[in-house]
Amino acid sequence: MFRLAPSLRLHQALICTLLLWGLIACDSGASKAGEAESSARDSVLTPSDSIQHLIQSLSEQIRMYPKNPALYIERSYLLYTSGDTPLAIEDIEKAMQLNPKDPEAYYLRGFYDLVSNKDTTAEAYLMKAVEFGSENPETYYSLGNLNTFRKKYSEALKWYKVAMEKDSLDPGYPYACGMVYYQQKNYPMALNWFEKALKLDPYHTKSLLQFYTYYNEVRRDASKATKYNNLILATDSLHPLGRFHKGAEIQEKAFLLKRGGPVFDSLMMLAIEEYTKALVRSPGYVQALYNRGYGFYALGMNQEAMQDFEQVLVSDKYHARSYFMMASIYEYQKDLENAKKYYEIALQLQPDFKEAEQAIAELK
């Protein structure tokens, strides 16, 4: 449930903080500092500039005004988004030294530890941000996440609700509350919160996905599950999960028919097309690759199937069923040595894999 980067609101807040510090820069007159901050702001807001160019621009400002914490905060954010977390941490800690009571600096420092799975230190920094009066809803959302993963659900809900108080228009916060109830299998409360998220944003994909999951896995209501999946695809035509769900639905219909017939072949090719669409934006999507490979296998397209199963193993080298399917193809090709080898790997990875055990026994 963790967000991979601070929200746009945080970015805007950082820019505002940067401008504020331009008025009270420590080393220089207010006018010079204001000019510097204006320059930094213009750089930040230029869409065509690359992140690296923005970092360089901020570095120049820092050389001119080395005691301005807002510049370090903004550069830290950009360094993190560019993938350089260690330097981002150096910058945010410098900002904290210069202004020991800046809640945004403590939020970011906690966020960096949060995404690095350093929960204890992350919580300490986030609580400091709260202590210093953070108005950033992501501070409270992050504390909610921490407590959700610890299964301290009451505490998680408390923090998510504070996040909603800070920003009542973000559907992510009621969605997070819904996930707390969903994990506890309190489905009526969960769906109520997902509905609240969808009232704020009718195209909130995560909430639509949870409705799909509920009707598909809990209620076993295929028609309602399909309804929500169609809403996902109406929102995002190449949503990987939406396309995967559609492919799985079509593939399931195909397997109700006799293999080899024209309707079976047509449906299986449609399923394969859906899995391919799912893989457009998520090339390493293991289950989509496996299901597509199985579809190729069902159509006798063994070379294509083998390529998909091999690709699955690039992402997940412990995927026992891919080894099993590769072994099946080798067996069909009369390559019994490789067939036995791959069946044995599948059985080693999954000792209760009865089909693999039986296939080894039947090899001649």
WORA-V463833 format. One record per pair of residues at least 4 apart in sequence whose ideal C-beta (glycine too) atoms are under 7 Angstrom apart, sorted by the first residue. I is the first residue (numbers start at 1). GAP is how many residues later the second one is. D is the distance in Angstrom with one decimal. If there is no record, write none. Layout:
<<I/GAP/D> <I/GAP/D>>
This chain:
<<1/144/5.3> <1/147/6.4> <1/175/6.6> <1/178/6.4> <2/112/6.4> <2/113/6.3> <2/143/5.5> <3/4/7.0> <5/76/6.1> <6/4/3.7> <6/5/6.5> <6/71/6.6> <6/105/6.4> <6/132/6.0> <7/131/5.6> <8/4/6.3> <9/4/6.1> <9/158/6.9> <10/4/6.3> <10/126/5.8> <10/128/5.8> <11/4/6.7> <11/66/6.7> <12/4/6.4> <13/4/6.2> <13/91/6.4> <13/123/6.1> <14/4/6.3> <14/59/5.6> <14/60/5.2> <14/63/5.8> <14/90/6.5> <15/4/6.6> <15/26/6.1> <15/29/5.8> <16/4/6.4> <17/4/6.4> <17/53/4.9> <17/56/6.4> <17/87/6.0> <18/4/6.7> <18/19/5.8> <18/22/6.0> <18/23/6.5> <18/52/4.0> <18/53/6.6> <18/56/5.3> <19/18/5.4> <19/22/6.1> <21/4/6.4> <21/16/6.9> <21/47/5.4> <21/48/6.4> <21/49/3.6> <22/11/4.9> <22/12/4.8> <22/14/6.5> <22/15/2.6> <23/7/5.8> <23/10/7.0> <23/11/6.2> <25/8/3.2> <25/40/5.5> <25/43/5.1> <26/41/3.9> <26/42/6.8> <27/38/6.1> <27/40/5.2> <28/4/4.5> <28/5/5.1> <28/37/6.4> <29/4/6.9> <30/4/5.9> <31/4/6.5> <32/4/6.5> <33/4/6.2> <33/32/6.3> <34/4/6.2> <35/4/6.5> <36/4/6.4> <36/25/5.4> <36/28/5.9> <36/29/5.6> <37/4/6.1> <38/4/6.4> <39/4/6.6> <39/22/6.8> <40/4/6.3> <40/17/6.7> <40/18/6.1> <40/21/4.9> <40/31/6.5> <41/4/6.2> <42/4/6.5> <43/6/6.5> <43/11/5.6> <43/14/3.9> <44/10/6.1> <44/30/6.6> <49/4/4.4> <49/5/5.6> <51/4/6.3> <51/27/5.6> <51/30/6.2> <51/31/4.9> <52/4/6.4> <52/30/6.8> <53/4/6.4> <54/4/6.4> <54/24/5.5> <55/4/6.2> <55/20/6.1> <55/23/5.1> <55/24/6.5> <55/27/6.9> <56/4/6.7> <57/4/6.8> <58/4/6.3> <58/13/5.8> <58/16/5.9> <58/17/4.3> <58/20/6.9> <59/4/6.6> <59/16/6.8> <60/4/6.8> <61/4/6.1> <61/10/5.3> <62/4/5.9> <62/9/5.0> <62/10/6.8> <62/13/6.8> <65/6/6.5> <67/31/5.9> <69/4/6.3> <69/26/4.0> <69/29/3.9> <69/30/4.3> <69/33/6.3> <69/36/6.9> <70/4/6.4> <71/4/6.2> <72/4/6.0> <72/19/4.5> <72/20/6.9> <72/22/4.8> <72/23/4.0> <73/4/6.7> <73/19/6.6> <73/22/4.8> <73/31/6.2> <73/32/5.8> <73/35/6.8> <74/4/6.6> <75/4/6.1> <75/16/5.2> <76/4/6.4> <76/12/4.6> <76/15/3.6> <76/16/4.3> <76/19/6.8> <76/32/6.2> <77/4/6.5> <77/31/6.8> <78/4/6.3> <79/5/4.6> <79/8/4.8> <79/9/4.0> <79/12/6.3> <80/5/5.9> <80/8/4.0> <80/32/6.7> <84/4/6.1> <85/4/6.3> <85/27/6.0> <86/4/6.7> <87/4/6.5> <88/4/6.4> <88/24/6.3> <89/4/6.1> <89/23/5.6> <90/4/6.5> <91/4/6.5> <92/4/6.5> <92/13/5.7> <92/16/5.0> <92/17/4.9> <93/4/6.6> <93/16/6.9> <94/4/6.5> <95/4/6.4> <95/7/6.5> <95/10/4.5> <96/4/6.2> <96/6/6.9> <96/9/4.8> <96/10/6.9> <96/13/6.6> <99/6/6.8> <101/31/4.9> <102/4/7.0> <103/4/6.1> <103/26/4.2> <103/29/4.2> <103/30/5.9> <103/31/3.7> <104/4/6.4> <104/32/6.3> <105/4/6.3> <106/4/6.2> <106/19/5.0> <106/22/4.2> <106/23/3.9> <106/26/6.6> <107/4/6.2> <107/19/6.6> <107/22/4.3> <107/27/5.9> <107/29/5.6> <107/31/6.8> <107/32/4.7> <108/4/6.5> <109/4/7.0> <109/16/4.5> <110/4/6.1> <110/12/4.7> <110/15/3.3> <110/16/3.9> <110/19/6.5> <110/32/6.6> <111/4/6.6> <111/31/6.3> <112/4/6.5> <113/5/4.0> <113/8/4.8> <113/9/3.7> <113/12/6.5> <114/8/4.1> <114/28/5.7> <118/4/5.6> <119/4/6.2> <119/27/5.9> <120/4/6.8> <121/4/6.5> <122/4/6.2> <122/24/6.8> <123/4/6.1> <123/23/5.7> <124/4/6.7> <125/4/6.7> <126/4/6.7> <126/13/5.8> <126/16/5.6> <126/17/5.3> <127/4/6.3> <128/4/6.4> <129/5/4.2> <129/10/4.8> <130/4/5.8> <130/9/6.4> <134/5/4.2> <135/31/6.2> <137/4/5.9> <137/26/4.1> <137/29/3.8> <137/30/4.3> <137/33/6.8> <137/36/7.0> <138/4/6.0> <139/4/6.9> <140/4/6.4> <140/19/4.7> <140/22/4.1> <140/23/4.1> <140/26/6.7> <141/4/6.6> <141/19/6.6> <141/22/4.4> <141/32/6.4> <141/35/6.7> <142/4/6.7> <143/4/6.6> <143/16/4.1> <144/4/6.2> <144/12/4.7> <144/15/3.8> <144/16/4.1> <144/19/6.6> <144/32/5.9> <145/4/6.5> <146/4/6.5> <147/5/4.2> <147/8/4.2> <147/9/3.8> <147/12/6.5> <148/8/4.3> <148/32/5.9> <152/4/6.1> <153/4/6.4> <153/27/5.1> <153/31/6.2> <154/4/6.6> <155/4/6.8> <156/4/6.3> <156/24/5.4> <157/4/6.2> <157/20/5.9> <157/23/5.6> <158/4/6.9> <159/4/6.6> <160/4/6.6> <160/13/5.5> <160/16/4.8> <160/17/5.0> <161/4/6.7> <162/4/6.7> <163/4/6.7> <163/10/4.7> <164/4/5.8> <164/9/4.5> <164/10/6.7> <169/31/6.1> <171/4/5.8> <171/26/3.9> <171/29/4.2> <171/30/4.3> <171/33/4.4> <171/36/6.8> <172/4/6.3> <173/4/6.9> <174/4/6.4> <174/19/4.9> <174/22/4.1> <174/23/4.4> <175/4/6.6> <175/18/6.9> <175/19/6.4> <175/22/4.3> <175/29/6.6> <175/31/5.4> <175/32/5.3> <176/4/6.9> <177/4/7.0> <177/16/4.5> <178/4/6.0> <178/12/4.7> <178/15/3.3> <178/16/4.5> <178/19/6.8> <178/32/6.6> <179/4/6.3> <180/4/6.9> <181/5/4.3> <181/8/4.1> <181/9/3.9> <181/12/6.5> <182/5/6.9> <182/8/3.9> <182/28/6.5> <186/4/6.1> <187/4/6.0> <187/27/6.4> <187/31/6.4> <188/4/6.4> <189/4/6.7> <190/4/6.4> <191/4/6.3> <191/23/6.7> <192/4/6.8> <193/4/6.7> <194/4/6.4> <194/13/4.2> <194/16/5.3> <194/17/6.2> <195/4/6.5> <196/4/6.9> <197/4/6.7> <197/7/5.0> <197/10/4.4> <198/4/5.6> <198/6/5.6> <198/9/5.1> <203/32/4.2> <204/4/6.7> <205/4/6.1> <205/27/5.8> <205/30/5.8> <205/31/6.3> <205/34/6.4> <206/4/6.7> <207/4/6.7> <208/4/6.4> <208/20/5.3> <208/23/5.2> <208/24/4.9> <209/4/6.3> <209/23/6.5> <209/32/6.1> <210/4/6.3> <211/4/6.4> <211/17/4.4> <212/4/5.7> <212/13/5.3> <212/16/4.1> <212/17/5.2> <212/20/6.9> <212/33/6.6> <213/4/5.5> <214/4/5.0> <214/5/6.4> <215/4/4.9> <215/6/4.5> <215/9/4.1> <215/10/4.1> <215/13/6.6> <216/9/3.8> <221/4/6.2> <222/4/6.1> <223/4/6.6> <224/4/6.8> <225/4/6.3> <226/4/6.2> <226/23/6.6> <227/4/6.8> <228/4/6.7> <229/4/6.6> <229/13/5.6> <229/16/4.7> <229/17/6.3> <230/4/6.2> <231/4/6.5> <232/4/6.6> <232/7/5.3> <232/10/4.0> <233/4/5.7> <233/6/6.3> <233/9/4.5> <233/13/7.0> <236/6/6.8> <238/5/6.7> <238/39/5.9> <238/42/5.5> <238/43/5.6> <239/4/6.5> <240/4/6.1> <240/38/4.5> <240/41/5.6> <240/42/4.0> <240/45/5.6> <240/48/7.0> <241/4/6.2> <242/4/6.6> <243/4/6.3> <243/31/5.0> <243/34/4.3> <243/35/3.8> <244/4/6.3> <244/31/6.6> <244/34/4.4> <244/41/7.0> <244/43/6.7> <244/44/5.0> <245/4/6.4> <246/4/6.5> <246/28/4.7> <247/4/6.0> <247/24/4.6> <247/27/3.2> <247/28/4.4> <247/31/6.6> <247/44/6.4> <248/4/6.2> <248/43/6.5> <249/4/6.9> <250/4/6.5> <250/17/5.6> <250/20/5.1> <250/21/4.2> <250/24/6.4> <251/4/6.5> <251/17/6.7> <251/20/3.9> <251/40/6.5> <251/44/6.2> <253/14/5.8> <254/10/5.4> <254/13/3.8> <254/14/4.8> <254/17/6.3> <257/4/6.2> <257/6/5.8> <257/7/4.5> <258/6/6.5> <259/5/5.6> <259/39/6.4> <260/4/6.4> <261/4/6.9> <262/4/6.1> <263/4/6.3> <264/4/6.2> <265/4/6.4> <265/34/6.2> <266/4/6.6> <267/4/6.5> <268/4/6.4> <268/27/5.1> <268/30/5.7> <268/31/5.5> <269/4/6.5> <270/4/6.7> <271/4/6.5> <271/24/5.4> <272/4/6.3> <272/20/5.5> <272/23/4.6> <272/24/6.8> <273/4/6.6> <274/4/6.6> <275/4/6.5> <275/13/4.7> <275/16/5.6> <275/17/3.8> <275/20/7.0> <276/16/6.6> <278/4/6.4> <278/7/5.8> <278/10/4.4> <279/4/5.5> <279/6/5.8> <279/9/5.4> <279/10/6.8> <284/31/4.5> <285/4/6.3> <286/4/6.2> <286/26/5.4> <286/29/5.2> <286/30/5.2> <286/33/6.7> <287/4/6.1> <288/4/6.2> <289/4/6.2> <289/19/5.0> <289/22/5.3> <289/23/4.8> <290/4/6.3> <290/22/5.2> <290/31/6.7> <290/32/6.1> <291/4/6.4> <292/4/6.6> <292/16/5.3> <293/4/6.3> <293/12/4.6> <293/15/3.1> <293/16/4.8> <293/32/6.6> <294/4/6.4> <294/31/6.7> <295/4/6.6> <296/5/4.1> <296/8/4.2> <296/9/3.8> <296/12/6.5> <297/5/6.7> <297/8/4.1> <297/28/6.3> <297/32/7.0> <301/4/6.0> <302/4/6.1> <302/27/4.9> <302/30/6.8> <303/4/6.7> <304/4/6.7> <305/4/6.4> <305/20/7.0> <305/24/6.4> <306/4/6.2> <306/20/6.3> <306/23/5.6> <307/4/6.4> <308/4/6.6> <309/4/6.9> <309/13/4.3> <309/16/5.2> <309/17/5.0> <312/4/6.1> <312/7/5.2> <312/10/4.4> <313/4/5.4> <313/6/6.0> <313/9/5.6> <318/31/5.5> <320/4/6.3> <320/26/4.5> <320/29/4.1> <320/30/4.0> <320/33/6.0> <321/4/6.3> <322/4/6.3> <323/4/6.3> <323/19/4.8> <323/22/4.6> <323/23/4.0> <323/26/6.9> <324/4/6.5> <324/19/6.7> <324/22/4.2> <324/31/6.7> <324/32/5.4> <325/4/6.7> <326/4/6.5> <326/16/4.9> <327/4/6.2> <327/12/4.8> <327/15/3.5> <327/16/4.3> <327/19/6.6> <327/32/6.8> <328/4/6.5> <329/4/6.4> <330/5/4.3> <330/8/4.2> <330/9/4.0> <330/12/6.3> <331/5/6.7> <331/8/3.9> <335/4/6.0> <336/4/6.1> <336/27/5.8> <337/4/6.5> <338/4/6.2> <339/4/6.2> <339/24/6.4> <340/4/6.2> <340/20/6.4> <340/23/5.6> <341/4/6.6> <342/4/6.5> <343/4/6.4> <343/13/5.0> <343/16/5.0> <343/17/4.9> <344/4/6.2> <344/16/6.6> <345/4/6.4> <346/4/6.4> <346/7/5.6> <346/10/4.3> <347/4/6.7> <347/6/5.2> <347/9/4.3> <347/10/5.8> <347/13/6.9> <353/4/6.4> <354/4/6.1> <355/4/6.2> <356/4/6.6> <357/4/6.7> <358/4/6.2> <359/4/6.8>>
